[in-house]
Amino acid sequence: MLDIQKIRADFPILSQTVNGKPLVYFDNGATSQKPQIVIDAIEKYYQEINANIHRGVHTLSQLATDAYEVSRGKVQQHINAKFAHEVLFTSGTTHGINLVTNGFASILKPGDEIIVSSLEHHSNIVPWQMLCEKTGATLRVIPINEDGELILDAFDELLSEKTKVVTLNHISNALGIINPIKYIIEKAHAVGAAVLIDGAQAVPHLKPDVQDLDCDFYAFSGHKMCGPTGTGILYGKEEWLNKLPPYQGGGEMIKEVTFEKTTYADLPHKFEAGTPNIAGGIVLGTAIDYLNNIGFENIQKYENELLEYATKRLLEIEGLRIYGTGKNKASVVSFNIDGIHPYDIGSIIDKLGIAVRTGHHCAQPIMSFFCIPGTIRASFSFYNTKEEIDVMVEAVKKAQTMLS
Ligand SMILES: *Cc1c(COP(=O)(O)O)cnc(C)c1O
């Protein structure tokens, strides 16, 4: 059992008031809050070991390099990558996906196909569309049903020897649906396609095992898992990372530079041009340690309770509809109330100290599918409570009365 009050005390922001009311933070899908241990680690880095990495022979540079590489090792262990050099530091999920789509520009040919799902965040749609424009490849889309679940028969039909890449999220940010990625990866590999998983919404809730999943790429952000903004990871299988050309040219990514020809550094440095977010990369390791200390099994169990409770309480409200009613879900509830724009509810409950996301959640195709402008999304973390859910439900009822 988790001691939630003790956990909440780790997060200084949670004891704030907003608009005169105790903060209820249910926008964890957009970014998570940071525990004091993470905030302290950032300060400690700048106070004690700040130096550029992989360059100097001086002591601080070595300390900073060691800490950065220790963090890479933690991530490797955490996601069970085979090699540390398969773990690339990025600025976030978006950066990781663009690194891969940029690399595929030299591989794909006209007539090739890329399969994405209907549940994607714009950052896992737009880079692939840009890649299609560059290469003449075609984008195909896995449809969803009314519960917000991928239609797997339709996916099977889209697959062919033309399929070169299949990409989708592990968990949908807009609906919270957990996708059957293992099945999809296996099917995609059977036709020889590479698979990129967008794990941005999965890593706050579970520990992905990239070898067990057998995905070729797995991208995620640090800031949604208690880490600093501007941090992220792209896992790539060694053979793929060797095959793809570098994303950015610059310092740190070369072996030798002459004006005739430059040879690239070995992995992971080939993909880590320039001075990275050193403090962020190191502290991402601190955040991962923090989460592992709480334990992902505990986190999942508790967050499932919150999900069930919130679903039940919200459905007490007349005219309320939840989107994403599939069985396999993370702790996200996306909803609307008949005849009321989600933005209006969001604004009123913000006055009551409640932070939810309203809008299309960077997933406009899902909103088009349900013929709605957007939803109200409450996304829960292990530091949230049932009492906070009660506060939200009462606030939503109040807003409904005011607006109807
Ligand atoms: C947040 C999110 C992204 C983008 O992450 P950034 O940190 O903004 O790069 C991509 N995909 C999903 C599913 C997300 O939730």
The ligand as an ORCA input file, in Angstrom:
! r2SCAN-3c Opt
* xyz 0 1
  C       3.171     14.509    -24.800
  C       3.124     13.556    -25.925
  C       3.987     13.670    -27.018
  C       4.936     14.812    -27.174
  O       5.860     14.876    -26.145
  P       6.826     16.138    -26.010
  O       7.381     15.997    -24.639
  O       5.963     17.362    -26.162
  O       7.839     16.030    -27.094
  C       3.921     12.704    -27.989
  N       3.066     11.685    -27.906
  C       2.235     11.533    -26.873
  C       1.321     10.353    -26.837
  C       2.227     12.467    -25.856
  O       1.370     12.332    -24.835
*
